Amino acid sequence: MRNPKIGVVSLGCPKNQTDTEVMLGLLNQAGFEVTFDNDEADMCLVNTCSFIGDARQESVRTLVELADQGKELIIAGCLAQHFKEELMEEIPEARALVGTGDIASIVDVITAIANDSSLRVVQVSDIPNDYHEDVLPRMQTGIGASAYLKIAEGCDHRCTFCIIPQLRGDFRSRSIESLVKEARMLIASGVKEIILVSQDSTYYGLDIYKRMALSDLLRALHDIEDLEWLRIMYAYPTETPDELLKTIAELPKVVKYVDIPLQHSHPQVLKAMARPLNPERTVEKIRQLIPGVCIRSTFIVGFPGETEEQFEHLAKFIEKQKFDRLGVFAYSRQMEVPSGHMEDQITEKTKKSRRKRIMQIQHAISLEHNEKLVGQNIDVLIESFDDRKKLYCGRSQWDAPSIDNQVYVTDQDGDVITMGEIARVTIDRCGPYDLYGTAVEVATPAPQMVLSGKR
């Protein structure tokens, strides 16, 4: 048997990253050599994304670049689930495809193609509804101070712009016992922050417990010793009951951060999207029940049929609500979902213009929020050292990895900061998306700060 050295590329969302880490963990456990330097690799495992057009293009570009370097390819994830026939036909370097519901088969797949140089394997279930309750081994690929914990897979909602249910199947929760076991393993490895992810985290438990059980999960995870921060990503507007919000407010380790993609503000656009109405009520309730909360939301501009009046409604909504963190996406047309066939598709030029307008509005809001933190002491999870700036880099409790603000920190005496730990930092100055401060002490345990100013 040939024992190929396996490289890795993980694209797309944090859910994909956890899948990649599980596949690498399984391969490592089985004795395969894994490398993070693809120049050294014989085969490359590429976990792809197919959520929107730009993500597909990035996935295809990555595959072509690796193929041009002579690498054998194992294509996993959403692109493999979405285009299995096309990929095997168009990319001769593709030795195997592994679907979103088949990641636990990765060892068998690579063993088979390593044994037979002429074999090509397609391991893609038509309905990706498999989900393993066992705690599978993981090889972390991200920042060591924090780790994603995928609490469920798939989605039961049918938003008219979203292909995820086709690629990931229906919603399946993991048990609290399984998640606590995995979280304990992550914390034991040195992780300080656990980030809960799924397609819809607030829906958690409805399938296996017949009720939304995210509050119960939070309490169970909160009891883990040495866990500093617990973060929830991807809340759904109609699944944020008072009990959950009060639990977030009550538990000290749960950061006061709510990530809730509202997508739009105008009722007609929301109806066309098959999204919940009255987002302003949801925002008001979150702010009322979680003092000092930071709200992150995402919005789509240029949805089919979006008029200038409806877009202005969204712009005014964002100006009024002053979201702490905000992402804006130009609508990406996909023919596999209902919105792809709707009339009055918006031109790319108009979509880009509308996105730019919203980002300009948010730029001013972000600067205003950050200016309120100047002079305050806040806790910062130190994650890296920026060689160019000669500063440590980390995040506050109000910032998720890769998508939110960063805090650049000076350690004047050179003995305050420890990589991967929480430091106490005085904020000296700010920009719209970054903070700059000086480390003053290590915060143990990390106290919970309250954002200043009315939210």
Backbone torsions as a table, in degrees:
resi	resn	phi	psi	omega
1	MET	NA	132.2	173.1
2	ARG	-73.2	142.4	178.9
3	ASN	-117.4	83.8	-174.7
4	PRO	-70.2	148.0	172.4
5	LYS	-84.4	128.7	-168.6
6	ILE	-110.2	120.7	173.6
7	GLY	-91.2	175.9	-175.2
8	VAL	-149.6	141.9	169.1
9	VAL	-135.1	127.2	178.4
10	SER	-116.9	120.1	-177.6
11	LEU	-112.8	160.3	173.2
12	GLY	88.6	-147.1	-165.5
13	CYS	-84.7	172.1	176.6
14	PRO	-60.4	-29.4	176.6
15	LYS	-61.7	-40.8	176.6
16	ASN	-62.7	-39.9	-178.9
17	GLN	-61.8	-40.8	178.9
18	THR	-65.4	-39.0	176.3
19	ASP	-61.1	-42.3	178.2
20	THR	-60.7	-45.3	-178.6
21	GLU	-63.7	-35.3	176.7
22	VAL	-67.3	-45.4	179.2
23	MET	-61.5	-41.5	177.9
24	LEU	-66.2	-38.6	177.1
25	GLY	-61.8	-42.7	178.7
26	LEU	-65.1	-42.4	179.6
27	LEU	-65.3	-42.5	178.7
28	ASN	-63.1	-42.6	178.8
29	GLN	-62.0	-33.5	-178.6
30	ALA	-82.4	-2.8	175.8
31	GLY	98.9	4.2	177.3
32	PHE	-77.8	145.7	177.7
33	GLU	-87.3	123.1	-179.4
34	VAL	-107.8	136.1	177.6
35	THR	-129.0	145.6	175.6
36	PHE	-98.5	7.9	173.0
37	ASP	-109.5	99.9	-174.5
38	ASN	-65.3	-17.6	175.1
39	ASP	-64.0	-28.1	-179.5
40	GLU	-85.8	-12.7	-169.3
41	ALA	-81.3	146.9	170.2
42	ASP	-88.4	-43.0	176.4
43	MET	-118.7	149.7	175.1
44	CYS	-123.0	124.1	172.6
45	LEU	-87.0	117.0	-178.9
46	VAL	-115.5	111.5	177.3
47	ASN	-91.4	111.4	-166.0
48	THR	-98.2	164.7	176.5
49	CYS	-121.8	143.9	179.1
50	SER	-138.6	27.9	-173.0
51	PHE	-69.4	-47.8	178.2
52	ILE	-133.8	172.4	-175.7
53	GLY	-57.1	-44.2	-179.7
54	ASP	-61.4	-38.3	179.6
55	ALA	-66.4	-40.0	177.7
56	ARG	-63.2	-43.2	-179.6
57	GLN	-61.8	-41.3	178.1
58	GLU	-63.4	-41.4	179.6
59	SER	-62.5	-47.9	-179.2
60	VAL	-64.0	-42.2	179.5
61	ARG	-60.5	-41.9	179.1
62	THR	-63.5	-43.5	179.6
63	LEU	-62.9	-43.2	-179.2
64	VAL	-65.2	-42.0	179.8
65	GLU	-62.1	-43.3	179.6
66	LEU	-68.9	-38.1	177.1
67	ALA	-62.6	-40.4	178.6
68	ASP	-64.0	-24.0	177.5
69	GLN	-85.7	1.5	177.5
70	GLY	85.4	15.8	-178.8
71	LYS	-83.1	140.6	167.6
72	GLU	-77.4	142.0	-171.1
73	LEU	-115.9	134.2	165.9
74	ILE	-111.2	110.3	-175.1
75	ILE	-98.5	117.6	-178.2
76	ALA	-118.2	170.3	171.2
77	GLY	87.9	-154.9	-167.6
78	CYS	-67.4	-37.3	179.0
79	LEU	-65.6	-39.5	176.8
80	ALA	-64.1	-39.5	178.3
81	GLN	-66.4	-35.1	-171.5
82	HIS	-83.9	-40.1	-169.8
83	PHE	-131.7	48.6	-172.9
84	LYS	-63.4	-41.8	-179.4
85	GLU	-66.6	-44.5	-177.5
86	GLU	-64.7	-40.4	-177.5
87	LEU	-65.4	-43.1	-179.8
88	MET	-67.3	-30.1	-179.6
89	GLU	-80.1	-40.1	-172.5
90	GLU	-88.6	-21.6	-176.6
91	ILE	-121.1	92.2	-177.5
92	PRO	-62.6	-22.2	178.4
93	GLU	-75.2	-9.0	179.0
94	ALA	-72.5	110.5	178.8
95	ARG	-87.6	-26.2	-177.9
96	ALA	-157.1	150.2	171.5
97	LEU	-119.1	136.1	179.5
98	VAL	-128.9	118.3	-175.6
99	GLY	-75.7	171.4	-176.6
100	THR	-65.2	-25.5	178.8
101	GLY	-97.3	11.4	-171.8
102	ASP	-125.6	16.0	-173.4
103	ILE	-63.7	-27.0	-180.0
104	ALA	-69.1	-10.8	179.2
105	SER	-91.1	5.0	-171.0
106	ILE	-59.4	-37.5	-179.4
107	VAL	-66.0	-45.7	178.5
108	ASP	-61.4	-39.9	-178.5
109	VAL	-64.5	-49.6	-176.8
110	ILE	-71.7	-33.1	174.6
111	THR	-60.3	-43.2	-178.3
112	ALA	-63.7	-46.3	-176.7
113	ILE	-76.7	-22.9	174.8
114	ALA	-71.7	-30.2	-180.0
115	ASN	-79.7	-23.7	-174.9
116	ASP	-136.8	106.7	-174.5
117	SER	-69.0	-14.1	179.9
118	SER	-97.4	-6.3	-173.4
119	LEU	-81.6	140.6	170.5
120	ARG	-126.1	132.0	-171.7
121	VAL	-117.8	134.1	171.8
122	VAL	-116.6	106.2	179.1
123	GLN	-112.7	76.2	-175.6
124	VAL	-133.0	106.8	178.3
125	SER	-69.2	138.3	-179.9
126	ASP	-61.4	-39.5	176.2
127	ILE	-116.8	106.6	-172.2
128	PRO	-81.0	64.5	-175.5
129	ASN	-104.2	6.1	175.3
130	ASP	-69.1	139.8	173.7
131	TYR	-151.2	129.9	-171.3
132	HIS	-97.0	127.7	179.6
133	GLU	-78.1	-24.6	179.7
134	ASP	-62.9	149.3	173.5
135	VAL	-82.6	107.7	-177.2
136	LEU	-86.1	151.1	179.4
137	PRO	-63.9	150.3	179.3
138	ARG	-133.1	142.1	170.6
139	MET	-113.2	109.6	-173.1
140	GLN	-68.0	135.4	-179.8
141	THR	-112.4	-10.5	-174.8
142	GLY	-101.0	-160.4	-179.7
143	ILE	-68.4	128.9	-172.3
144	GLY	-65.4	-23.3	-176.4
145	ALA	-74.3	-19.5	-179.9
146	SER	-136.9	156.2	-179.8
147	ALA	-146.1	144.7	175.5
148	TYR	-83.5	142.2	175.3
149	LEU	-124.5	109.4	-177.4
150	LYS	-82.7	113.3	-171.9
151	ILE	-91.3	-13.8	-179.7
152	ALA	-161.1	167.2	177.7
153	GLU	-131.0	152.1	176.1
154	GLY	77.2	-177.2	-177.4
155	CYS	-154.3	139.4	177.1
156	ASP	-95.7	-10.4	177.8
157	HIS	-78.8	156.7	-178.4
158	ARG	-130.6	61.9	175.6
159	CYS	-60.7	140.4	-170.3
160	THR	-72.9	-10.1	-179.6
161	PHE	-103.5	-3.1	-165.5
162	CYS	-111.2	131.3	-178.6
163	ILE	-97.9	-2.6	-173.5
164	ILE	-55.2	-44.7	179.5
165	PRO	-58.2	-32.3	177.5
166	GLN	-70.9	-32.9	-176.1
167	LEU	-90.2	-25.8	-173.4
168	ARG	-120.2	-9.1	178.5
169	GLY	83.4	-171.2	-179.9
170	ASP	-76.8	165.1	-174.6
171	PHE	-68.3	130.3	176.3
172	ARG	-136.2	118.3	178.9
173	SER	-86.8	151.2	166.7
174	ARG	-93.5	156.4	-177.5
175	SER	-73.5	156.2	177.2
176	ILE	-59.5	-41.4	-178.4
177	GLU	-59.9	-44.6	-179.6
178	SER	-64.5	-42.2	-177.8
179	LEU	-68.9	-39.5	177.5
180	VAL	-64.0	-40.0	178.9
181	LYS	-61.3	-46.2	-179.9
182	GLU	-66.9	-40.7	179.1
183	ALA	-61.4	-40.1	178.9
184	ARG	-62.6	-38.0	177.8
185	MET	-64.7	-41.1	180.0
186	LEU	-66.0	-43.8	179.3
187	ILE	-64.1	-39.1	179.3
188	ALA	-63.6	-25.9	179.4
189	SER	-83.1	-2.2	177.3
190	GLY	111.6	0.9	178.9
191	VAL	-68.9	137.6	179.8
192	LYS	-105.3	-25.2	-176.3
193	GLU	-126.4	128.4	173.1
194	ILE	-105.1	129.2	-179.1
195	ILE	-114.9	114.3	-178.5
196	LEU	-80.4	127.1	-179.7
197	VAL	-134.0	149.8	169.4
198	SER	-170.5	-176.6	176.1
199	GLN	-70.7	-27.1	-178.5
200	ASP	-155.2	88.5	-171.7
201	SER	-66.8	-32.2	-176.8
202	THR	-73.7	-12.3	176.6
203	TYR	-81.2	-6.4	-171.1
204	TYR	-51.3	134.5	172.4
205	GLY	91.3	-14.7	-174.6
206	LEU	-63.2	-31.5	-178.6
207	ASP	-78.5	-39.8	-174.8
208	ILE	-98.4	-27.3	-179.7
209	TYR	-107.7	-4.8	-179.6
210	LYS	62.8	24.1	174.6
211	ARG	-161.7	156.9	175.7
212	MET	-72.6	120.9	-168.4
213	ALA	-120.5	22.3	-178.6
214	LEU	-63.3	-35.7	177.6
215	SER	-60.0	-42.7	178.7
216	ASP	-63.1	-41.6	179.0
217	LEU	-63.7	-43.4	179.1
218	LEU	-59.3	-42.7	-179.0
219	ARG	-65.9	-39.6	179.8
220	ALA	-66.3	-41.3	179.6
221	LEU	-71.3	-34.7	-178.5
222	HIS	-59.7	-27.1	-177.5
223	ASP	-78.2	-6.1	-177.7
224	ILE	-72.8	124.0	179.2
225	GLU	-66.8	144.0	178.1
226	ASP	77.9	-4.0	170.1
227	LEU	-75.6	130.1	-178.8
228	GLU	-98.8	-52.2	-176.3
229	TRP	-126.2	144.5	176.9
230	LEU	-130.5	120.0	-172.7
231	ARG	-122.2	143.1	177.7
232	ILE	-112.3	130.0	174.2
233	MET	-112.9	148.3	170.6
234	TYR	70.3	67.3	171.7
235	ALA	-87.4	149.4	178.6
236	TYR	-105.4	135.6	-170.6
237	PRO	-54.6	-38.5	-177.3
238	THR	-87.8	1.5	-177.6
239	GLU	-118.8	36.9	176.0
240	THR	-117.2	68.1	-177.7
241	PRO	-66.6	161.8	-179.1
242	ASP	-55.5	-38.8	-178.6
243	GLU	-58.5	-44.2	-179.7
244	LEU	-65.2	-46.4	-178.9
245	LEU	-63.5	-38.8	178.2
246	LYS	-67.9	-33.6	177.0
247	THR	-65.6	-42.8	177.1
248	ILE	-60.1	-43.0	-179.9
249	ALA	-66.7	-34.2	-172.2
250	GLU	-79.2	-38.8	-171.6
251	LEU	-85.3	119.1	-174.7
252	PRO	-61.1	-35.3	-176.7
253	LYS	-76.8	-19.1	178.9
254	VAL	-79.1	114.9	-176.7
255	VAL	-65.3	147.9	-176.4
256	LYS	-86.1	72.4	-172.3
257	TYR	-143.4	122.7	178.9
258	VAL	-121.9	119.6	178.4
259	ASP	-101.0	109.5	-172.4
260	ILE	-137.3	97.8	-179.7
261	PRO	-67.2	109.4	-178.8
262	LEU	-90.4	-26.4	172.7
263	GLN	73.8	-36.5	176.6
264	HIS	-166.7	175.8	179.1
265	SER	-120.1	-25.8	-174.9
266	HIS	-78.9	130.3	-175.0
267	PRO	-59.3	-36.0	-179.4
268	GLN	-68.7	-38.7	177.7
269	VAL	-68.2	-42.4	178.7
270	LEU	-61.4	-39.8	176.8
271	LYS	-63.1	-42.1	178.7
272	ALA	-64.2	-31.6	178.1
273	MET	-80.2	-12.8	-171.5
274	ALA	62.0	42.9	178.8
275	ARG	-112.0	159.1	-179.7
276	PRO	-63.3	146.6	178.5
277	LEU	-88.2	173.4	174.4
278	ASN	57.4	53.9	-179.9
279	PRO	-61.8	-26.7	-178.9
280	GLU	-63.8	-32.7	178.2
281	ARG	-66.6	-40.2	179.0
282	THR	-62.3	-46.1	-179.4
283	VAL	-61.9	-43.8	-179.4
284	GLU	-60.9	-42.4	-178.8
285	LYS	-66.3	-41.1	179.3
286	ILE	-60.8	-45.6	-178.1
287	ARG	-68.7	-31.4	-179.9
288	GLN	-70.6	-38.9	-172.0
289	LEU	-94.4	-15.6	178.7
290	ILE	-123.8	93.7	-179.9
291	PRO	-57.9	136.1	177.8
292	GLY	70.7	18.1	-175.1
293	VAL	-68.2	147.8	169.0
294	CYS	-104.6	124.3	-179.9
295	ILE	-107.9	124.9	172.0
296	ARG	-107.5	135.9	175.5
297	SER	-139.5	162.9	174.3
298	THR	-127.2	150.6	-177.5
299	PHE	-137.0	154.3	177.5
300	ILE	-113.6	127.4	173.6
301	VAL	-109.7	152.5	178.4
302	GLY	79.3	21.2	174.6
303	PHE	-61.9	146.0	-177.5
304	PRO	-49.9	128.0	178.4
305	GLY	86.7	-3.2	-179.9
306	GLU	-64.5	116.2	-179.1
307	THR	-85.5	168.8	175.7
308	GLU	-60.3	-39.3	178.9
309	GLU	-62.9	-42.7	179.7
310	GLN	-67.8	-36.9	176.5
311	PHE	-65.9	-41.1	178.2
312	GLU	-63.7	-34.2	175.4
313	HIS	-59.2	-43.9	178.6
314	LEU	-65.0	-45.2	-179.4
315	ALA	-59.3	-44.0	179.5
316	LYS	-67.1	-37.0	178.4
317	PHE	-61.3	-44.7	-179.5
318	ILE	-68.1	-39.7	177.0
319	GLU	-61.5	-39.0	-178.2
320	LYS	-73.9	-44.0	-173.2
321	GLN	-76.7	-26.5	177.8
322	LYS	51.6	61.1	178.5
323	PHE	-61.9	140.7	-179.2
324	ASP	-68.1	-39.3	179.2
325	ARG	-134.7	142.7	-175.1
326	LEU	-153.2	137.3	173.4
327	GLY	-120.6	144.8	-179.2
328	VAL	-129.6	130.7	179.0
329	PHE	-119.5	136.3	168.3
330	ALA	-76.0	133.7	-178.5
331	TYR	-52.7	132.4	178.9
332	SER	-110.6	115.7	-175.3
333	ARG	-74.3	130.9	175.7
334	GLN	-134.4	128.0	-174.1
335	MET	-77.9	-9.7	-179.6
336	GLU	-81.3	-7.4	-177.8
337	VAL	-122.8	160.0	-173.3
338	PRO	-56.4	-37.8	-175.8
339	SER	-65.1	-22.5	178.8
340	GLY	-66.4	-19.6	-178.1
341	HIS	-106.7	5.2	-180.0
342	MET	-74.4	153.3	177.6
343	GLU	-76.3	168.9	175.9
344	ASP	59.5	49.9	172.9
345	GLN	-64.5	140.0	-176.3
346	ILE	-87.4	142.7	-179.8
347	THR	-68.6	153.7	178.9
348	GLU	-61.1	-37.4	179.8
349	LYS	-61.3	-44.0	-180.0
350	THR	-67.1	-40.8	179.6
351	LYS	-61.8	-44.3	179.8
352	LYS	-64.6	-39.5	179.4
353	SER	-64.1	-42.8	-179.9
354	ARG	-67.6	-40.0	178.0
355	ARG	-62.6	-43.5	179.8
356	LYS	-59.9	-40.3	-179.7
357	ARG	-62.4	-46.1	-179.9
358	ILE	-64.4	-40.2	-179.9
359	MET	-65.9	-33.6	176.1
360	GLN	-65.5	-41.3	177.4
361	ILE	-61.7	-45.9	-176.8
362	GLN	-69.9	-29.5	178.2
363	HIS	-57.0	-47.1	179.8
364	ALA	-67.1	-39.3	-179.9
365	ILE	-64.8	-43.6	-179.0
366	SER	-62.4	-41.6	178.9
367	LEU	-63.3	-42.7	178.6
368	GLU	-59.3	-44.8	179.5
369	HIS	-63.8	-45.2	-177.5
370	ASN	-65.8	-34.4	179.8
371	GLU	-62.2	-28.9	179.0
372	LYS	-69.5	-18.7	-179.4
373	LEU	-89.5	-12.4	179.5
374	VAL	-63.4	128.4	-177.7
375	GLY	94.3	-12.8	179.2
376	GLN	-88.8	156.2	169.2
377	ASN	-96.0	127.8	178.8
378	ILE	-132.9	162.6	176.7
379	ASP	-89.9	136.3	-178.8
380	VAL	-130.8	126.5	175.1
381	LEU	-82.9	112.1	-175.0
382	ILE	-80.8	125.2	-172.5
383	GLU	-120.6	-22.4	-175.8
384	SER	-162.1	174.4	173.4
385	PHE	-122.3	125.4	-179.4
386	ASP	-86.6	107.4	-176.8
387	ASP	-65.6	-31.3	-178.7
388	ARG	-73.2	-45.5	180.0
389	LYS	-83.0	-15.2	-175.4
390	LYS	58.9	40.4	-179.8
391	LEU	-134.5	150.8	170.4
392	TYR	-72.7	154.6	-177.4
393	CYS	-132.1	136.2	179.7
394	GLY	-157.8	-164.1	-177.2
395	ARG	-135.5	149.9	169.9
396	SER	-84.8	174.2	177.9
397	GLN	-65.6	-16.1	-177.1
398	TRP	-93.4	13.7	-175.7
399	ASP	-134.8	127.3	176.0
400	ALA	-89.6	155.0	-178.1
401	PRO	-61.4	143.2	169.7
402	SER	74.2	-23.6	-173.3
403	ILE	-115.0	-19.1	-174.8
404	ASP	-113.5	-167.1	-176.0
405	ASN	-65.5	159.8	172.2
406	GLN	-120.4	155.4	177.6
407	VAL	-118.7	121.5	177.5
408	TYR	-97.9	130.3	-167.1
409	VAL	-126.5	133.9	172.4
410	THR	-95.9	131.2	173.5
411	ASP	-109.2	91.1	-170.4
412	GLN	-62.1	-40.4	-178.6
413	ASP	-88.8	-11.3	178.3
414	GLY	74.0	12.5	-177.7
415	ASP	-134.5	13.6	-178.1
416	VAL	-95.6	-42.9	-172.0
417	ILE	-87.4	137.0	170.2
418	THR	-121.6	126.3	-178.6
419	MET	-58.6	134.8	178.8
420	GLY	83.4	4.3	178.8
421	GLU	-116.0	168.2	178.4
422	ILE	-90.3	128.4	178.0
423	ALA	-113.3	151.0	174.7
424	ARG	-90.1	127.5	-171.3
425	VAL	-131.1	132.3	171.0
426	THR	-90.1	123.5	-178.5
427	ILE	-79.9	122.0	-177.0
428	ASP	-97.0	-37.5	-178.9
429	ARG	-157.6	173.1	-175.4
430	CYS	-152.9	161.9	165.1
431	GLY	-120.3	-172.3	-179.2
432	PRO	-68.1	-25.9	-177.0
433	TYR	-128.9	1.1	179.7
434	ASP	-134.5	150.4	173.4
435	LEU	-117.8	150.3	177.9
436	TYR	-128.1	130.8	-177.2
437	GLY	-153.0	-177.5	-177.4
438	THR	-122.8	130.4	178.5
439	ALA	-70.2	133.1	-178.3
440	VAL	-118.6	-26.0	178.1
441	GLU	-171.8	163.1	173.9
442	VAL	-88.0	130.7	-178.3
443	ALA	-93.2	106.7	179.2
444	THR	-137.7	116.7	-10.3
445	PRO	-71.5	164.9	-175.7
446	ALA	-73.6	114.3	176.3
447	PRO	-73.2	159.6	-178.4
448	GLN	-96.9	115.7	176.6
449	MET	-81.3	158.0	175.2
450	VAL	-115.3	128.2	179.1
451	LEU	-61.5	137.6	179.5
452	SER	-83.4	156.8	177.4
453	GLY	89.7	156.0	179.2
454	LYS	-75.4	134.3	-179.5
455	ARG	-105.1	NA	NA
